[in-house]
Amino acid sequence: MDSLLKSADTVSLFCRININTRQNLPIRSSEMGLLIYVNQCKEPPSSVDAATFFKVSKPMVAGMVHSLEKKGYLERGASPNAKRRFTLLLSKKAKALVEETTGEYLKNMSLMREGLGKQDFETLVELLGKANQILLDNKKEGEHLDG
């Protein structure tokens, strides 16, 4: 059990360091993630696309969209596929924020890749991906038991 506690402390520290790096944001970090996602998409995504990408509920994304619209970061565009759907578009204010903060985020990734070496960095990312999938699968199993 001692090694599990030590592991939890290590992962917790890693997460805190990464979160604290971007603490001076004018919006929540989850909202920032949504803006970065919209910015990276080749075609304007819908809120359903965002919910699927982040593996969260549609109401959660709807809340972020509403908040970001009120703050002037997101705008709604007409969906070419459906009348009742809309696409997510970044405002100029959002584009500037994404450009400014993406550099800081990539700086941390570059530091880790440089410090670990390319092979170890790729292994870290691969293992984090596997860990995320295990936790997501467990979360889905729990939802089936509860619902």
C-alpha positions as CSV (number, residue, x, y, z in Angstrom):
1,M,0.0,0.0,0.0
2,D,2.9,2.3,0.7
3,S,4.0,2.2,-2.9
4,L,0.5,3.1,-4.0
5,L,0.4,6.1,-1.8
6,K,3.8,7.2,-3.1
7,S,2.6,6.7,-6.7
8,A,-0.6,8.8,-5.9
9,D,1.6,11.6,-4.5
10,T,3.8,11.6,-7.6
11,V,0.8,11.7,-10.0
12,S,-0.8,14.4,-7.8
13,L,2.3,16.6,-7.9
14,F,2.6,16.2,-11.6
15,C,-1.0,17.3,-12.1
16,R,-0.7,20.3,-9.7
17,I,2.5,21.5,-11.4
18,N,0.7,21.4,-14.8
19,I,-2.4,23.1,-13.5
20,N,-0.6,25.8,-11.6
21,T,1.4,26.7,-14.7
22,R,-1.8,27.9,-16.4
23,Q,-3.5,29.4,-13.3
24,N,-3.6,33.0,-14.6
25,L,-6.3,32.2,-17.1
26,P,-9.4,34.5,-17.3
27,I,-11.5,31.3,-17.7
28,R,-11.6,27.9,-16.1
29,S,-9.1,25.4,-17.4
30,S,-11.8,23.1,-18.8
31,E,-13.1,26.1,-20.8
32,M,-9.6,26.7,-22.0
33,G,-9.5,23.1,-23.2
34,L,-12.7,23.6,-25.2
35,L,-11.2,26.7,-26.9
36,I,-8.0,24.8,-27.8
37,Y,-10.1,22.0,-29.2
38,V,-12.2,24.3,-31.3
39,N,-9.1,26.0,-32.5
40,Q,-7.5,22.7,-33.6
41,C,-10.5,21.4,-35.5
42,K,-10.3,21.7,-39.3
43,E,-14.1,22.3,-39.5
44,P,-16.0,24.1,-36.8
45,P,-17.2,21.4,-34.4
46,S,-20.6,21.1,-32.7
47,S,-21.0,20.9,-29.0
48,V,-21.8,17.1,-29.5
49,D,-18.4,16.7,-31.2
50,A,-16.8,18.4,-28.2
51,A,-18.6,16.2,-25.7
52,T,-17.5,13.1,-27.7
53,F,-13.9,14.3,-27.9
54,F,-13.6,15.1,-24.2
55,K,-15.7,12.0,-23.2
56,V,-18.0,14.1,-21.1
57,S,-21.8,14.7,-21.1
58,K,-23.5,17.1,-23.5
59,P,-24.9,19.2,-20.7
60,M,-21.4,19.7,-19.3
61,V,-20.2,21.1,-22.7
62,A,-23.4,23.1,-23.0
63,G,-22.6,24.8,-19.7
64,M,-19.1,25.6,-20.9
65,V,-20.4,26.9,-24.2
66,H,-22.9,29.2,-22.4
67,S,-20.2,30.5,-20.1
68,L,-17.8,31.2,-22.9
69,E,-20.4,32.9,-25.0
70,K,-21.3,35.2,-22.1
71,K,-17.6,36.1,-21.7
72,G,-17.2,36.8,-25.4
73,Y,-14.9,33.8,-26.3
74,L,-17.3,31.6,-28.3
75,E,-19.9,32.3,-30.9
76,R,-22.4,30.0,-32.5
77,G,-22.4,29.4,-36.2
78,A,-25.0,27.7,-38.4
79,S,-24.6,24.0,-38.8
80,P,-24.4,22.9,-42.5
81,N,-25.9,19.5,-41.5
82,A,-28.9,20.3,-39.3
83,K,-31.2,23.2,-38.6
84,R,-31.3,22.8,-34.8
85,R,-27.6,22.3,-34.4
86,F,-24.9,24.9,-34.3
87,T,-21.1,25.0,-34.7
88,L,-18.7,26.5,-32.2
89,L,-16.6,29.4,-33.5
90,L,-13.8,31.3,-31.7
91,S,-14.0,35.0,-31.3
92,K,-11.0,37.2,-31.8
93,K,-10.6,37.4,-28.1
94,A,-10.5,33.6,-27.9
95,K,-8.0,33.2,-30.7
96,A,-5.7,35.6,-28.9
97,L,-6.0,33.7,-25.6
98,V,-5.4,30.3,-27.3
99,E,-2.4,31.6,-29.1
100,E,-1.0,33.1,-25.9
101,T,-1.6,30.0,-23.7
102,T,-0.8,27.3,-26.2
103,G,2.8,28.4,-26.2
104,E,3.0,28.0,-22.4
105,Y,1.4,24.5,-22.6
106,L,3.7,23.4,-25.4
107,K,6.7,24.8,-23.5
108,N,6.0,22.3,-20.7
109,M,5.7,19.4,-23.2
110,S,9.0,20.5,-24.8
111,L,10.7,20.6,-21.4
112,M,9.5,17.1,-20.6
113,R,10.5,15.7,-24.0
114,E,13.9,17.4,-23.8
115,G,14.5,16.2,-20.2
116,L,13.2,12.7,-20.7
117,G,14.5,12.1,-24.2
118,K,12.3,11.4,-27.1
119,Q,11.9,7.7,-26.5
120,D,11.0,8.0,-22.8
121,F,8.7,11.0,-23.5
122,E,6.8,8.9,-26.1
123,T,6.6,6.0,-23.7
124,L,5.2,8.4,-21.0
125,V,2.5,9.7,-23.4
126,E,1.6,6.1,-24.5
127,L,1.3,5.0,-20.8
128,L,-0.8,8.0,-19.9
129,G,-3.1,7.2,-22.8
130,K,-3.4,3.6,-21.6
131,A,-4.1,4.8,-18.0
132,N,-6.7,7.3,-19.3
133,Q,-8.5,4.4,-21.2
134,I,-8.5,2.2,-18.1
135,L,-10.0,4.9,-16.0
136,L,-12.6,5.8,-18.7
137,D,-13.5,2.1,-19.1
138,N,-13.9,1.8,-15.3
139,K,-16.1,5.0,-15.2
140,K,-18.3,3.6,-18.0
141,E,-18.7,0.3,-16.1
142,G,-19.7,2.3,-13.0
143,E,-22.3,4.2,-15.0
144,H,-23.9,1.0,-16.2
145,L,-24.1,-0.3,-12.6
146,D,-25.7,2.9,-11.3
147,G,-28.0,3.5,-14.2
